[in-house]
């Protein structure tokens, strides 16, 4: 169902060029979810990505998150980490919880791939707590296999009788099930990092 919509958008963008960077970012994001290094290379070579070395700009937040994913796909962990931390700080100043949470989710995937398991779990729990009041699921589920093992750890922890934290099992279970469904179709942005570190 998305194909005809994307075609219509392509025609609109051809007429209104200022939409082009965000549209290209969206198309790139779809490919990065399956670990396409080629898509990451093409995105990072774009002039509106390479020239953006100064302060972050609010209208480019979507593009920055795509750039962070591209770094993850290319196993450029340091660049991904630096950008994700900048995004979290920037988005917090503008009180944008979804953008903060998205950066936290990606950073937790990076930490997990680097075997910083406890830190990854704590950060993803923080993102879940941030989004739970809104009932957001897709923000997590879209990352698929990159965060699935972390979600399983979290769910196992919060369903113990000793857990007294704010996360609701019903919400985390909904996120976990949706993420599992996506994981069967996509490799995830951290797939090459996991290969590099020998994580299965």
N, C-alpha and C positions, 0 to 999 in steps of 0.2 A: 504493500500500500504506500510505502514511502517513496518509491521510485518516481511516480508521476508528480508528486509534490516537489521532489528535488529537481525535477526537470523544469517545473514552473519557476522555482527559485533561481535556477541557472539563468533563465531568460530575464528575470527581473534584475539579477546582479549584472548581467551584460549591459543593461541600460543604466543602472545606478551603481557605478563603479565603487563608491565608498562602502558598499556592503561586502565587497569582494574578500577582504582579509578575514572577516568573521565567518563567511560562508566557506572559504577554503579551510579555515580552522575546524569547522564542523566536519567537513568531509575527511580531513586528516585524522580527526579524533576517531572516527569510525574505523579507520585502518589501523590506528595505533592500538586499539583494544585487542587486536589479534597479533600484536607484536611486529608489525611491518617496519623493518629497518629502512626500507626504501622510502616509505611515506615520511618517516622521521627525518631522513636526509633532505628530502625535497622541502619539507616545512622549514627546517632550520636554515635553509639556503635562501629563503625569501627575504627581500629587502626590508620589509616591515617587521621582520623578526630580528635580523642581524643588526639593524640600525637602532634598535630599541635598547640602549645601554644605560639610560639615565633613570630618573624616577619612574615608578610604576604609574600608570594612568588608569583611572576607573573604567573607562569604556573598553579597555583592552584586557580586562581580567580573564575573560573567556579564552583569549589568545594565549595569555601567560600560562594558564592551566594546560593548554594543549602543548605549549613549549616544554613544560615540565614533564609531560608524558613522553614527548619525543626524546628528552634526555634519558628517561628511564629505559625506553626501548633500546636506545643506543648504549646502554650500560654506563652512561656518564653520571655516576652516582653523585659526585661532588657538586656538579652544576645543578642537578635536579634538587639536591638538598638545599643549596643556597637559594634557589628561586622559590621553592616551596615555603621556606621560612620567611622570605620577603613577602610572599603572597599572604601568608597567615597574619603577619604584622600589619600589612597594608589594609587587608579586609577588616581587621578588627577595629581600625580607626574609623572605618565607615559603617561599622555595625552590620556586616553582611555575613550572617551565620552560615548560610549555605556555601559560600565561597571559602570561608574558613574551614568548614567541615570537609569540603572536597580536597583542599590542600592537605588536611590532616590524614585523610584516607590514603592519598597517594604517598605521603611521607611514611605512613605506617607500613605500606607495601614495600617501600624501599628498606625500611628498618628490618622487616621480616626477612627479606632476601639477604640482608647483611648479617643475619643470625642474631640481631638484637631483639630477641623474641619478647622479653618482658616489656621493653620500651614500646615496641610495635603494638602490643596488646593494650597497654595503658592509653596510647594515643588514639587507637581506634575506639576504645570505650568512651573516651572523651568526645569524639566526633558523634558517636551514637547518642550520648547524653544530650549533646547540642541539638540534634535533629529529632529526637524522640517526641518533643512537644508538638512538632509539625507533622509527625507521621511519615517523614520522608523515607522511602525505601530505594527508589531508583538510583539515587546519588551513590549508594553503596553497591547495589546489585550490578551496576554497569561495569564495575571493576573486576567482576568474575573471579577467576582463579587466583588473581593477585592477592586477594584478601580473604578468600574462602577459609583457609586453615586458621587464620586469626579469629574469624567469626566463630568457628567451631570451638576454639579455646574459650572465647568469651561466653558463649552459650552454656558450655559445660560448667563454667564458674558461677554464673548467675542463677543457675537452676539448683545449686546446692542449698540445702536448708540453712546453712550458715551465712549465706549472702544477704546483706542488709543494705545494698546500694540502691541507686535510683533507677537502674535499667529494668524494664519490664520484660519478662521472658516472652510474652506474646509478640511484642514489637521486634525484639532481636530475632525471634524465630521466623517472623515474616521476612526480615532482611536476609537471614541465612538461607531460607528456601529459595527466594528470588535470585540470590547470588549463585546458588548451586545450579539453578537452571541456566543462567548465563554462562557459568564456567564450563558447561558441556559444549558451548559453541565458540568460546573465545579463549585464547591463550592468556590474555592479560598483558598489561604494559610492563610487568616486572619479569616476564618469562625468560628473557635473556640474562637478567641479573641472577635469577635462580640457577640458570645453567652455569654461569660463571662461578658461582659459589658452591656448586655441587648439590644444591637443594632440589629435592624431588617433590 
